[in-house]
């Protein structure tokens, strides 16, 4: 499959089923890892009897259970020899621990990622110091020590208070290539202010800062040109013709003794060649426009640097743990093809919305693995009710509640909007998703939740058509009146999965902020009512 593709599913299965050999130019991955977990717990031995658990969003993926044991056995018995030997060594040292589970689950994925990488391709594995040293050994086994290029330190926060230790402020990016011939586009970092002030000490009449470089050739290998210039006879680096040209261009500075020096302007210099210590890309601050509320979200500037360094326009970029989609969004902006994989519908829905918002519907891509029919949705609901719930909420652009399972208090999702001049007040729509048989009490309960939460609108999403009694109960909730748009919307709405798949939306105020579009509201009022999906977050 070619072009931009967003896959839902286990990345190991997706890689094996869909991604062709040597088809990817650049891989970036940031595997979920609960680094804040007590360090010793990660190394505590387990008996391996825990039941297999499916990976969930924001949960610790890597635990020593039957699934991890199966992954370990598969790689030891059938994996590449170096990888098999490395895992066996890890087990001797670590024992059956959560850290071993992490490495055992990563091993087959790294083997597959090497398979799909082009000979000129690169892979960046983003991790933290808790596991970076083990992952480096594992990457050596998969890609070969000779293909290790850099251990990049990214300063992800300015300061951190850690009791009893130095503050933990950095992440690690392990850079490997498949062969000795790889794409590399040289980049530069800005000079430190202290360097500028000490080296570019001069300022010309136009305010341009500059430094001077020696133009004499004393001790220079290969010699130079001996002649008199400005009354000073020396061996110069350039011939007289060049010196004359530089002088006419105003590129020569004369010392008190009359010696000529070359003027090098700061604004003409690209900066310092990129080093392996990245301190110039800050984390996403709480007020940042790009912030989506995803726990492991990385700044776009970080991915822009990586993609620009190790790929060219038209190349294919792969992120097998794409989360909130920073990699695919930046790849789209930089005119790369991309492949994103994630195992949660929460992430898939967020990425779809992110692409829609950032590129105004102009991002061309396919989604593989999400339900496209009612039977598909029913199968997902049977397989995993929570993934179904996240998928259904994604159809209407709603945010899942950030609460523990079983403690939602009748709310599965929320959606916020503003519909008053100057966005005076944040309003909310609350959602309840029911996969099983629909009951009248569900409608009554949601009506009560609307009152309790002082919500503008409540929506019940279900497989089954509501009964007449349910519709009457919903009607009794009356209407929400939008002050900014001077329109009424049913306060309690019942909608089915079938209707959502056919394109029916929630009846609610348009997504644009009232302080931007309020003047257009009267015209919209005279037109036929439209329903629009409000934005996620």
N, C-alpha and C positions, 0 to 999 in steps of 0.2 A: 504493500500500500504506500503510495507516494503523497507528497504534500504535507500540510499541517494536520496532525491528528492528535486528538485527546482521547486517551484510553482509560476506561474504568476497569480496575481489576488488579490482581496480584502482579507486580511487575515481572516476577520470574516467569510466570505463565505467559504474559504478554510478550516478553522478549523472545521466548522460545517459539511462540505461535505466529507472531506478526512481523518481527523486525528482522530484515534480511542481513546476511553476513556482509560485513564491511560496507555498510550503508550510511554510517553516521560519522560526521567530522569532529564533533565536540560533545563530550558528556560532562554534565555537572550534576552531582548528587549530594544531597544533604540528608542522609538517612536519619529517621527519628531515633533519638537516644536520650534517655532520661538522665542527663548529666547531673541534675541536682539531687538525684537519689543518693543516699548514703553510700560513700565509696566502698565500704566493706561489704555492703549487701550485694553489690555487683559481682563479688568474688566468692560469696558464700556458696558452698556446694549444695546441690539439690538432688533429690532422688529420681527426678524425671517422671514422676507418676501423675503430674498435673494434667488435667484434660486439655486437649488442643483448643486454643482460643483464637478467634479471628481478630485480625488487626483492626483496631478502632482509631478514629482520629484523636490525637492528643494523648493517647494512652501509651504506656511503655510497651513497645512492640516486642522487645526481646526478653523472653523469660525461658528458663530451661524447662521445657516440657516435652511431650512426645513429638511435637512438630519440629522443635529444635534438634532433638535426637535423630529424627529421620533425615533432616538436612545434613547433619554431621555425618551420619552413616553413608549417605549417598555420595558425598564428596570424598570421604576416605576410601570407599570401595570403588567408585567409578570416576572420580575427578582426576584432573591432571596430577601427575606424580608429585610435583613440588607442592601443590595445594594440599594434597592428601598428607604428605609428610609434615607440612606446617600445622595443619589442624591437629594431627596426632601429638605434635609437640605442645601445642596450646593445651590440649586436654591433660597431658602429663603435668604441666605447670599449673594450670588454672583449676583443674577438676571440672566436674559437671556444674558449672555456675552460670549465672545470667550473662556474664561477660563472654563465656564460651558460646552461649546461645547466640549472642549478637554476632560473633565472628563466624559461627557455623551458618547462620542465615545470610550473612553478607557474602560468604565465599562463592556459592553458586551464582549469585547475582553478578559478582565481579567477573566471573568466568564468562558469563553471557555478554556482559558489557564489552569485554575484550573482543569477543567474537564479532559483534556488530560494528566495532570501531574500524574505520578505514586505516590503512597503513600510515597515513599522514595525520591521523587523529590524535587528540589529547583527552585526558580525563582528569577532572578536578573533584576530589572527594573532600567534602566539607565535614569537619568533625571537631571535637574539643579534646583537650589534652588528656582526658580520662581514658580515651581509647585510641588516640592517634598513633601511639607507638606500636600497638598490636596491628592496627590497620595498615601501617607502613610495611610491616613484615609480610602481611597477607598480600598486599599489592606487589611486593617484591616477588612473591611466589607466583602471582598471576601474570604480571607484565614483565618481570625480570628486573633485577637490580640496575642493569645498565640503562633502563628506560625511566628511572627516577630522575626528575628534573628539578623540582623545588619542593621545599616545605615552607609554605607561605604562612606567615603570622599575620592575621587580621585583628587589629585592635577594635573590638566590637563595642566597647564602652569606655568612657573616660576614667571611671573609678568604680570600685566595688568593695564593699565592706564584708570581709570574710573573717569570722572569728578564729583567731589562732593561726592564720596563714596570711601570706601576701594576697592582695586582692586579685581575683581571677578575672582578667579583662580581655582575654584574647581567645580566638578560635584558630584552628589549623586548616589549611588547604593543602592537600597532598596532590601534587601535579605529576602525572606519569604520561608518557606517550607510548604508542604501540611500536614504533621503530625510531631509528635515529633521524629520519627525515620527517619533519612535522611542521605544521603551520605555526608561524610565530611573527606577529606584527608588533614591532618594537613600540613601546609606549614610555611616557615620561611622567614623572611626578613633579609637582610644583616645588620650587626651592623653599627651604625654611626661611622665615623672616630674619633670623639671626645670621644665616648665610648671606642673604641679600645685603644686609646692612654692613657686613664685614668685607664682602668681596665686590659689591657694586656700590662703591662709596661716592662716586661722582654723579652729578646731575647737570645735564646741559641746559642751554637757555630755554629749550622747549619743554623742560621738565622730564626728559627721558633719563632714566638711571642707566649708568654704564660702568664698566671696568676696563682696564687696559691690560694688554698682553704684550709680552716681549717680542720685538721684531728683529733682534739681533740673532745671529746664528752661531755664536760662540759655543763650542762643544757639541753642536748639532751634527748628527751622523749624516755624512754625505756632503758636508760643507755648505757654503752659501755664496753670496755675491759681495765682493769687496768694492766699496766706493764711498765717496763723501756725500752726506746728505744733511742739509741744514747746518753745515759747518762741522759735522761730526763724521769722522772717517771710521767705519766699522765693517765687519762682515755681516751683511744683512740677510734675512731669510728670503727676501723676494728681490727680483731684478729692479733696476731703476725705473723701468716703464711702469711696473706695478705700483711702486712707491708713489710715482707721480699721479697715477690714477686714484689711489687711496687718498692722497692729499687733496685732490680736487673734490672728492666726494665728502670731505670733512671727516674721514675715518682715522685720522692720525692725531694723537695727543703728544705734545712735546713736554719733556721733563725740564727742570730748571737748567740742566746741563745741555739741553737741546736734543737729547736722544729721542728718536721717534718711537712711539708705542701705538699699537693697534687698538682702536676703540671697539669694544664689543658691547652692544646694547642688550639690556636685560630682556626687553620685549621681543627680541629676535631669537632668544634661546628657548629651546623646547622644554628645558627643565632637567631634572636628574633622571638618568635612565632608571626604569622601574626596578626596584629592589624587592627582596623577599619579605620585607617588613612593611605592611600596609597600615599606616596610621592616619591616612588622609581621607578615609571613607567612614563617616560616622554611622552609627546605627539609626534606625528609624525612630525619630522622636515622637512623643505622644500626640503632637499636633500636626504631624506630617500628612500631606495630602494623599500620599501613597499608602498610608497605614490602613490595614484592613482588619486588624484585631486578631490575626492568625498568630499563634504563639511563637512559631519558628520563622516568621517572615523575615527575609533578608532584604537589605536596601537595593533598589534598582541599580544604583551606581556600582555596587559590587559585581553584579551580573553583567553590567555593561562593560566593565573592564575585562572580565574573563572572556566574554564572547568576542570582544574586539581583539584581544590578544591572540586567541587561538582558533579563529575562524574568519572566513571572508563572506561577503554578500553572496547569497545563493546556497551557502553550505547548510548542512542539517545539524541542528542542536537537539540533544536528547536529555531530558530530566526524568529519571525513573521514580523519583519521589517528589512530584512537582508541587504538592501542597497547595498554596494559594496562587501559584502560577507566575511568580516573578520571572523565572527563567523564560517561559514561553512568551510572556508579555514583552520582555526586553528583546528576545529574538525576533519577534514580530516587528518591533519598531526598527531594528537594525537590518531588516530585510534578509533574515535567515529563515529557512524552513525549520520547523520544529516538531518534536514529538514529546508529549507530556503523558505521564502515567501516574495514576493515584488509585488507592484502594478504597477511598471513601467518596460517596456522592456529595458530601459536604464540600470537599475540595473541588470536585468537578463542577458543581453549581457555582462556586465562588469564582473559579477560573472563567467560566462562560460569561458570567456577569462582568468580570474585570475586562475581558476582551471586548465585550459589547460596549462598555462605557468608555474605554480608552480609545477605541478605534471606530466608534460610532457605527457599528454594524458592518464595517468594511474588512474585518479580519475573516479570511476565508479558511475554514477548517472543518474537519469531520469529528464526530464523537462516536466512539466505538465502545459498546458494552452497556450502555444505559437503556432502560426500557423504552420501547417505541410503540407499545400496544398494551392494552389492559391485561392480557395473559402474561406478558413480560413483567408487568408491575406486580401481578399476583404471585408470580414465581419468586420475585425478589422479596415480597412481604413474607412468604413462607420461609425463605432461606434466612433472612435477617431483617426483622421488623425495624430495627433502628436505621439500617441503610435505606430501607423503603421510606421511612419517615423523612430522612434527610433529602432523599430524591424528590419526594412529593413537595416538600417546602421549597426546594430549588425551582420547581415549576412556576412558583409565584414570587420568587425572589426573596423569600423570607429567611430570617436568621434563626437557626435552631436555638432553643433555650440553653444557656450555659449552666446547667444543673445536672446533678447526678441522676442516673437512670432511676425511674420509679419515684422521683421526687419533683415532678414537673408542675404539680398543683393545678392540673388541667390545662396547661399551656405547653404546646410542643414547639411553637415558633413565634417570633415577633417580627414586625416590620414597622419602621418609624417613618413619619413624614411630617412636612410642614405645609400648611395651607392658609396662613394668615399673612397679611402685609408685614414685611420685615421679619418673617419667621419668628414671631413672638413666642410661640409655644410648640414644643415637640409633641406630636400625637402618635398613637400606636394602634396597629392592627394586630390582634392576637389570633393564633391558629391552633386548631386541634386536628390531628390526623388519626383516622380510625381505619385499620386494615380489615377488621372483622365485620360482623353483622352490625348494622346501624340500629341504634335504639333511641327511643324518644328521650330517654334520660340524658343522653349525650348532648342533645340540643338544649335541654333545660340547664344542664350543668354549665355549658358554654355561656348561656345567657347570664348565669350568675357570676361567672368569671369576668365577663365584660363589665358588669356593675362593680365587682370587687376591685378590678384593676383600673377602673375609670377609662376604659379603652374606647376609642372612637368606633371601631368596627371589630367584629369577631367572625371568623370563617371556620367552618367545619368541612374538612376534606375527607371523602370516603369513596369506597368502591361502589356502594349500593345507592340507588336512587332514594331520596327521602320520601317518607310517606306523607299523606295529606296532613296528618296530625303534626308531624315535624315541621312542615311548611307553615302551618298555622302558628305554631309556637315561635318560629323565627319571625313571622310577620308581626307578632305582638311586641317584639323588641323595637319596632318602629324604625326611625331613620336617624342617621347622623347628618347634620347640616354643616356643610363646609362654609365657613365665613369668608374665606378668600375667593372661593369660586361661586358662592351663592347657589349651591346645588345640594340636593339630598342624595344620600347613599344608604341602602339597607344596612341597618346596624348589625344584623345577624344574617350571614349568608351561608348557604349550603351548596356545595359544588362537588362534583364527582371527578374521579381520575379520568374517566372517559371524556368528560367535558374539557378538562385541562389539556389533555392530549390533542383535542380537536382545536385548541387555540382560544378557548373561552378564558377570560381573565376575571380578576376580582374587580368589583365595582367600587372604586375609591378615587380620591382626588388625584389628578395627574401628577407625574413625578417631578416636574419642574418646580423649583421653589417659588412661592407666591410673591416674594419681593422682586423677582425677575419678570414674572409673567402676569402679574395681577392685572395690569392694564388690558391684557388680552382676554381676560376672563369674560367680560360681557359678550364679545363676539363668539366665544366658544359656547356660551349659553344658548345662543340661538341655533347652533348647529345640532345635528343628531348626536346624542350622547355616545361617548366612546369609553371603553374600559381599557385601562393601561396597567401594565405591571410596574409596580414601584421598584426602585433600585434596592439591591441587597446592601445593607449597611448604609 
